[in-house]
Amino acid sequence: METATTTASHPSAGARDTGVGEASRHPLPVLVERVRARFGAELPPVLWSMPDDDVVGLLVDLQGLAAQVDAALLAGVREADRRDLGRTAGATSTASWVSGLLKIRPGHASRKVKLARDLDTTLILTQSMVNTGEISVEHADVIAQTLRDLPSEAGPDVRHEVEQALLDHARVFHPKDLAKIGATILEIVDPELADRVLAKKLADQEARELRLRELSISDDPYSTSSFLRGKLDAETTELLRVALEPLAKPRPTTADGPDMRTSAQRMGDGFHELLRRYLGSGQSPTHGGEKPHLVITVTDANLINGTGYASLLHTGTPISARTAQRVACDAKISLWGTLNSEPALTDGTRLFTGKTRRLLELRDGGCAFPGCDRPPSWCDGHHVTAWLHGGPTSVGNGVLLCGYHHRLIHQGAWQVRIADDGMPEFIPPDWIDKNCDPLRNNRLRA
């Protein structure tokens, strides 16, 4: 026979001599053998003489032919699956059998089996267009996956509309773009159902995130710092960002220079400021019968001299005595000792409160350091002459300083004093101004 002669001339085409005449065989395998034999006779192609338009047409036609061949392959996979040939051959599944038979990856084989089932049972329109080569198997795979991902509330009519809409788009878009369209196709086909599904999906996701919300604090074994680690839900994350961003803005360029902190450092400082304000607001619930607050213990000698160390009461973490001095500028001070051989603790006396604090705010209008624009709510009251050395808690001995400039002053390079007109002025170190001319915040020049 002619076909037998042709295929024998081209063994690479894959024809098989089954010993059965063509008349008694199924027409599809006969057609495949003939096509392969003809392709074997024509390959490799000589295309250099082909006009441009023919090259373009050839590519389109070959793509359509490839889609039809892929459709036929899927039909074969489906029939093998229906007959359970894989298990008959000793494989664990049709997919594993197809993977071994066709020498393809297991994942690809599994997708072929799944797609073949869908085309045969639920995607009749899609199968028809793949059979004619109008769309590729990749398009069909995207459509099948989109239909699988539809919520259970989507009935047969909605699924039919989704399939039809995706087929229309598949004629225009490649599979990657079609997948993006598929992710939102329900909003076009049934907006009300899409809204209900999205609402339920978001509610389930938020509930899951709430269950997973956590925050832990662990000590750095090599320093007195600690590590924060956690996972926050979307609402908590937004609350934290909204609270921190105003507190983490770059400082304006002042007499001390521009703000050199990184974004992460500014967020860390903002977190410190957020906690300081919260504990100072008195809005927190009580703990142990009183509002939570930072408690520092230090000997009177270390506090007065600024040497040695102090301790954080609740953790025992050591801090410098200079830090204790800075905090003591505007804190509640209690004296601890013995009275009549019994431990005794005096009632705390808070500094810069009431009218004194209000007068400082009216005079300074915020941080008084030259160039700083931090408002009064960001500021501590600082004793120009330390109260530890007999300086009074008064407007004439006080100045408002934000946290950064309060620390700067306590480092000792910059000095602050109250001028003859009752306004605070700052004396820079000689490496900034060799004449050490006093400076004022422009807000205080009027």
C-alpha positions as CSV (number, residue, x, y, z in Angstrom):
1,M,0.0,0.0,0.0
2,E,1.1,3.6,-0.6
3,T,1.0,4.6,3.0
4,A,3.0,1.5,4.1
5,T,5.7,2.3,1.5
6,T,5.9,6.0,2.5
7,T,6.2,5.3,6.2
8,A,8.8,2.6,5.7
9,S,10.9,5.2,3.9
10,H,10.7,7.5,6.9
11,P,11.0,5.4,10.1
12,S,11.6,8.6,12.1
13,A,8.0,9.6,11.3
14,G,6.9,7.1,13.9
15,A,4.6,4.8,11.8
16,R,4.1,1.3,13.1
17,D,3.5,-1.8,11.2
18,T,0.6,-3.4,13.1
19,G,-0.1,-6.1,10.6
20,V,-3.7,-4.8,10.3
21,G,-5.0,-3.2,7.1
22,E,-5.9,0.5,7.1
23,A,-9.5,-0.4,6.3
24,S,-10.0,-2.1,9.6
25,R,-8.1,0.5,11.7
26,H,-9.5,3.6,13.4
27,P,-9.1,6.6,11.0
28,L,-7.4,8.9,13.5
29,P,-4.1,6.9,14.0
30,V,-4.0,6.3,10.3
31,L,-4.3,10.1,9.7
32,V,-1.6,10.8,12.3
33,E,0.8,8.3,10.6
34,R,0.2,9.8,7.2
35,V,0.7,13.4,8.5
36,R,3.9,12.4,10.2
37,A,5.2,10.6,7.2
38,R,4.4,13.6,4.9
39,F,6.1,16.0,7.4
40,G,9.1,13.6,7.5
41,A,9.3,13.9,3.7
42,E,9.2,17.7,3.7
43,L,11.5,18.4,6.7
44,P,13.8,20.1,7.2
45,P,12.0,22.9,5.3
46,V,13.7,25.3,2.8
47,L,12.1,28.6,3.5
48,W,14.5,31.2,2.1
49,S,12.5,31.7,-1.1
50,M,9.1,32.1,0.7
51,P,7.5,35.6,0.5
52,D,7.0,37.5,3.7
53,D,3.2,37.1,3.7
54,D,3.6,33.4,3.3
55,V,5.9,33.1,6.2
56,V,3.4,35.0,8.4
57,G,0.6,32.8,7.2
58,L,2.7,29.6,7.7
59,L,3.3,30.6,11.4
60,V,-0.4,31.1,12.0
61,D,-1.4,27.9,10.2
62,L,1.2,25.9,12.1
63,Q,0.0,27.3,15.4
64,G,-3.5,26.3,14.5
65,L,-2.3,22.8,13.5
66,A,-0.4,22.5,16.7
67,A,-3.6,23.4,18.7
68,Q,-5.5,20.7,16.7
69,V,-2.8,18.1,17.4
70,D,-2.8,19.1,21.1
71,A,-6.5,18.6,21.1
72,A,-6.2,15.2,19.6
73,L,-3.6,14.3,22.2
74,L,-5.9,15.4,25.0
75,A,-8.7,13.3,23.5
76,G,-6.3,10.3,23.6
77,V,-5.3,11.1,27.2
78,R,-9.0,11.3,28.1
79,E,-9.8,7.9,26.5
80,A,-6.8,6.3,28.2
81,D,-8.0,7.8,31.5
82,R,-11.5,6.5,30.9
83,R,-10.2,3.0,30.3
84,D,-7.8,3.3,33.2
85,L,-4.9,2.1,31.1
86,G,-2.4,3.5,33.6
87,R,-3.5,1.2,36.4
88,T,-3.8,-1.7,34.0
89,A,-0.1,-1.1,33.1
90,G,0.8,-1.0,36.8
91,A,1.0,2.8,37.2
92,T,-0.4,4.6,40.3
93,S,-2.5,6.9,38.1
94,T,-3.2,8.0,34.6
95,A,-1.0,11.0,35.1
96,S,2.1,9.0,36.2
97,W,1.5,6.6,33.3
98,V,1.3,9.5,30.7
99,S,4.4,11.0,32.2
100,G,6.4,7.8,31.6
101,L,4.8,7.0,28.2
102,L,5.3,10.5,26.7
103,K,8.5,11.3,28.6
104,I,7.1,14.5,30.0
105,R,7.3,16.1,33.5
106,P,4.8,14.7,36.0
107,G,3.3,18.1,36.6
108,H,2.7,18.6,32.9
109,A,1.1,15.1,32.6
110,S,-1.2,15.8,35.6
111,R,-2.3,19.1,34.0
112,K,-3.1,17.3,30.7
113,V,-5.2,14.6,32.4
114,K,-7.1,17.3,34.4
115,L,-7.7,19.5,31.3
116,A,-8.7,16.4,29.2
117,R,-11.4,15.6,31.8
118,D,-12.7,19.2,31.9
119,L,-12.8,19.5,28.1
120,D,-14.7,16.2,27.9
121,T,-17.2,17.0,30.7
122,T,-17.8,20.7,31.3
123,L,-15.9,22.8,28.6
124,I,-17.6,21.7,25.5
125,L,-17.4,25.1,23.8
126,T,-13.7,25.4,24.7
127,Q,-13.0,21.9,23.3
128,S,-14.7,22.8,20.0
129,M,-12.5,25.8,19.5
130,V,-9.3,23.9,20.4
131,N,-10.4,21.2,17.9
132,T,-10.6,23.8,15.1
133,G,-7.3,25.4,16.1
134,E,-9.0,28.8,17.0
135,I,-7.4,28.8,20.4
136,S,-4.4,27.0,21.9
137,V,-4.4,24.4,24.6
138,E,-2.7,27.0,26.8
139,H,-5.8,29.2,26.4
140,A,-8.0,26.2,27.2
141,D,-5.9,25.5,30.4
142,V,-6.4,29.0,31.6
143,I,-10.1,28.8,31.0
144,A,-10.3,25.5,32.8
145,Q,-8.4,26.8,35.8
146,T,-10.6,29.9,35.9
147,L,-13.7,27.8,35.9
148,R,-12.3,25.6,38.7
149,D,-11.5,28.7,40.8
150,L,-15.1,30.0,40.6
151,P,-16.9,29.9,43.9
152,S,-19.4,27.2,44.6
153,E,-22.2,29.8,44.5
154,A,-21.6,30.3,40.7
155,G,-24.3,28.2,39.0
156,P,-24.3,26.6,35.6
157,D,-25.6,29.8,33.8
158,V,-22.8,31.9,35.4
159,R,-20.2,29.3,34.5
160,H,-21.4,29.2,30.9
161,E,-21.2,33.0,30.6
162,V,-17.7,33.0,32.1
163,E,-16.5,30.3,29.6
164,Q,-18.1,32.2,26.7
165,A,-16.6,35.5,27.8
166,L,-13.1,34.0,28.1
167,L,-13.4,32.3,24.7
168,D,-14.1,35.7,23.2
169,H,-11.1,37.2,24.9
170,A,-8.9,34.2,23.9
171,R,-9.2,35.1,20.3
172,V,-7.5,38.4,21.1
173,F,-5.2,37.9,24.1
174,H,-2.4,35.5,24.8
175,P,-2.7,33.1,27.8
176,K,-0.9,35.3,30.3
177,D,-3.2,38.2,29.7
178,L,-6.2,35.9,29.6
179,A,-5.3,34.6,33.1
180,K,-5.4,38.2,34.3
181,I,-8.8,38.7,32.7
182,G,-10.0,35.5,34.3
183,A,-9.0,36.7,37.8
184,T,-11.7,39.5,37.5
185,I,-14.1,37.9,35.0
186,L,-16.8,37.3,37.7
187,E,-17.0,41.0,38.3
188,I,-18.1,41.5,34.7
189,V,-20.4,38.5,34.4
190,D,-22.1,38.7,37.8
191,P,-21.0,41.8,39.8
192,E,-23.3,41.1,42.8
193,L,-22.0,37.5,43.2
194,A,-18.4,38.8,42.9
195,D,-19.0,41.4,45.6
196,R,-20.5,38.7,47.9
197,V,-17.6,36.3,47.2
198,L,-15.0,39.1,47.8
199,A,-16.6,40.1,51.0
200,K,-16.6,36.5,52.3
201,K,-13.0,36.0,51.1
202,L,-11.8,39.2,52.8
203,A,-13.7,38.3,56.0
204,D,-12.1,34.8,56.1
205,Q,-8.7,36.2,55.3
206,E,-9.0,38.9,58.1
207,A,-10.1,36.2,60.6
208,R,-7.1,34.1,59.7
209,E,-4.7,37.0,60.0
210,L,-6.2,37.9,63.4
211,R,-5.4,34.3,64.6
212,L,-1.9,34.7,63.3
213,R,-1.2,38.1,64.8
214,E,1.7,38.0,67.1
215,L,4.5,40.1,68.6
216,S,7.5,39.0,70.6
217,I,10.3,40.8,72.3
218,S,13.7,39.0,72.7
219,D,16.8,40.3,74.3
220,D,20.0,40.8,72.3
221,P,22.5,38.7,74.2
222,Y,25.4,41.0,73.2
223,S,23.8,44.4,74.3
224,T,21.0,45.9,76.3
225,S,18.9,46.2,73.2
226,S,16.1,43.9,72.2
227,F,14.7,42.5,69.0
228,L,11.1,42.9,68.0
229,R,9.6,40.1,65.8
230,G,6.0,39.7,64.8
231,K,3.3,39.4,62.2
232,L,0.5,42.0,62.0
233,D,-2.9,41.9,60.3
234,A,-3.7,44.6,57.8
235,E,-5.7,46.8,60.2
236,T,-3.0,46.7,62.9
237,T,-0.3,47.4,60.4
238,E,-2.2,50.5,59.1
239,L,-2.8,51.7,62.6
240,L,0.9,51.4,63.4
241,R,1.9,53.2,60.2
242,V,-0.6,56.0,60.7
243,A,0.6,56.5,64.3
244,L,4.3,56.3,63.5
245,E,4.6,58.3,60.2
246,P,4.0,61.7,61.8
247,L,6.4,60.9,64.6
248,A,9.0,59.5,62.2
249,K,9.3,62.5,59.8
250,P,12.8,63.9,59.2
251,R,13.8,66.6,61.6
252,P,14.3,70.0,60.0
253,T,17.9,71.1,59.6
254,T,18.8,72.9,62.8
255,A,22.0,74.5,64.2
256,D,23.2,71.0,64.9
257,G,22.9,70.1,61.2
258,P,20.5,68.0,59.0
259,D,18.7,64.9,60.1
260,M,21.1,62.0,59.2
261,R,18.9,59.2,60.4
262,T,17.8,56.4,58.0
263,S,14.1,55.7,57.5
264,A,14.3,52.7,59.8
265,Q,16.0,54.7,62.5
266,R,13.4,57.4,62.3
267,M,10.7,54.7,62.6
268,G,12.4,53.4,65.7
269,D,12.6,56.8,67.2
270,G,9.0,57.4,66.3
271,F,8.0,54.2,68.1
272,H,9.8,55.4,71.2
273,E,7.9,58.7,71.0
274,L,4.6,56.9,70.5
275,L,5.1,54.8,73.6
276,R,6.3,57.8,75.6
277,R,3.2,59.8,74.7
278,Y,0.9,56.9,75.4
279,L,2.2,56.2,78.8
280,G,2.2,60.0,79.6
281,S,-1.4,60.4,78.5
282,G,-2.8,58.5,81.4
283,Q,-5.1,56.6,79.0
284,S,-3.6,53.1,79.6
285,P,-5.3,50.6,81.9
286,T,-3.9,50.2,85.4
287,H,-1.3,47.5,86.2
288,G,-0.6,46.6,89.8
289,G,-2.9,49.3,91.0
290,E,-1.4,52.2,89.0
291,K,-0.9,53.4,85.5
292,P,2.1,51.7,83.7
293,H,5.1,53.9,83.5
294,L,8.9,53.7,83.2
295,V,10.6,53.2,86.5
296,I,14.3,53.9,86.9
297,T,16.3,53.2,90.1
298,V,19.6,55.0,90.8
299,T,21.6,56.1,93.8
300,D,21.6,59.7,94.7
301,A,25.3,60.0,94.2
302,N,25.2,58.5,90.6
303,L,22.2,60.7,89.8
304,I,23.9,63.9,91.0
305,N,27.3,63.2,89.5
306,G,26.1,61.6,86.3
307,T,28.5,58.7,86.7
308,G,28.0,55.0,87.2
309,Y,24.7,53.5,86.2
310,A,21.0,53.3,86.9
311,S,18.6,50.4,86.3
312,L,15.2,49.8,84.7
313,L,13.1,48.4,87.6
314,H,11.0,45.9,85.7
315,T,13.8,44.2,83.8
316,G,16.9,45.2,85.7
317,T,18.6,46.4,82.5
318,P,21.4,48.8,83.3
319,I,21.4,52.3,81.8
320,S,23.8,55.2,82.1
321,A,23.4,57.6,85.0
322,R,23.4,60.4,82.3
323,T,20.2,58.9,80.8
324,A,18.7,58.8,84.3
325,Q,19.5,62.5,84.7
326,R,17.8,63.4,81.4
327,V,14.6,61.4,82.3
328,A,14.7,63.0,85.8
329,C,14.4,66.5,84.2
330,D,10.7,66.0,83.7
331,A,9.7,63.0,85.7
332,K,8.0,62.1,89.0
333,I,10.8,61.7,91.6
334,S,10.5,59.5,94.6
335,L,13.1,58.9,97.3
336,W,13.7,55.5,98.6
337,G,15.5,54.6,101.8
338,T,14.8,53.5,105.4
339,L,12.8,55.2,108.1
340,N,12.8,53.8,111.6
341,S,14.6,50.8,110.3
342,E,11.8,50.1,107.8
343,P,12.0,50.5,104.0
344,A,10.3,53.8,103.0
345,L,9.3,55.4,99.7
346,T,8.2,59.0,99.4
347,D,5.3,60.1,97.3
348,G,6.4,61.0,93.8
349,T,6.8,64.7,93.0
350,R,6.4,65.5,89.3
351,L,8.4,68.5,87.8
352,F,7.2,71.1,85.3
353,T,3.5,70.5,85.8
354,G,0.4,72.7,85.8
355,K,0.9,76.5,85.3
356,T,4.7,76.1,85.0
357,R,4.4,73.8,82.1
358,R,1.7,75.9,80.4
359,L,3.9,79.0,80.8
360,L,6.9,77.2,79.2
361,E,4.6,76.2,76.3
362,L,3.4,79.8,75.8
363,R,6.9,81.2,75.9
364,D,8.8,78.6,73.8
365,G,5.9,77.4,71.6
366,G,7.6,74.0,71.2
367,C,11.3,72.8,71.1
368,A,13.4,75.9,71.7
369,F,16.5,74.5,70.0
370,P,17.6,76.7,67.0
371,G,15.8,75.5,63.9
372,C,13.6,72.9,65.5
373,D,9.8,73.0,64.9
374,R,8.6,70.2,67.1
375,P,5.4,71.2,69.0
376,P,5.0,71.3,72.7
377,S,3.5,67.8,72.9
378,W,6.8,66.4,71.7
379,C,8.8,68.2,74.4
380,D,10.2,67.6,77.9
381,G,10.8,70.3,80.4
382,H,14.5,70.7,80.9
383,H,16.2,72.3,83.9
384,V,18.8,74.8,82.7
385,T,20.5,74.5,86.1
386,A,19.9,70.9,87.1
387,W,17.5,70.5,90.0
388,L,20.0,68.0,91.4
389,H,22.3,71.0,91.8
390,G,19.7,73.2,93.4
391,G,18.1,74.6,90.2
392,P,14.5,75.5,90.8
393,T,11.6,74.1,88.7
394,S,10.5,77.4,87.3
395,V,9.9,79.2,84.0
396,G,13.2,81.1,84.6
397,N,15.1,77.9,84.8
398,G,13.2,75.8,82.3
399,V,13.2,75.2,78.6
400,L,11.2,73.0,76.3
401,L,13.2,70.4,74.3
402,C,12.2,67.6,72.0
403,G,13.6,64.2,72.8
404,Y,16.5,64.4,70.3
405,H,17.6,67.9,71.4
406,H,17.1,67.0,75.1
407,R,19.5,64.1,74.7
408,L,21.9,66.4,72.8
409,I,22.0,69.0,75.6
410,H,22.6,66.3,78.2
411,Q,25.6,65.1,76.1
412,G,27.3,68.3,77.2
413,A,28.7,69.7,73.9
414,W,25.8,72.3,73.5
415,Q,24.9,74.6,76.4
416,V,21.6,76.3,77.1
417,R,21.0,79.4,79.2
418,I,18.3,81.9,79.8
419,A,19.2,85.3,78.5
420,D,18.6,88.7,80.2
421,D,15.3,89.1,78.3
422,G,14.1,85.8,79.8
423,M,14.4,83.8,76.5
424,P,16.4,80.6,76.1
425,E,19.5,80.6,73.9
426,F,22.0,77.9,73.0
427,I,25.8,78.1,72.8
428,P,27.2,75.7,70.1
429,P,30.5,73.8,70.6
430,D,33.6,75.3,69.1
431,W,33.7,72.9,66.2
432,I,30.5,74.4,64.9
433,D,31.3,78.0,65.8
434,K,34.7,78.9,67.0
435,N,33.3,82.1,68.6
436,C,30.6,80.1,70.4
437,D,28.0,82.9,69.7
438,P,24.7,82.1,71.3
439,L,21.8,81.1,68.9
440,R,18.0,81.2,69.2
441,N,15.1,79.5,67.6
442,N,13.7,82.0,65.0
443,R,10.3,81.4,66.7
444,L,11.7,83.2,69.8
445,R,13.2,86.2,68.1
446,A,10.0,88.3,68.0
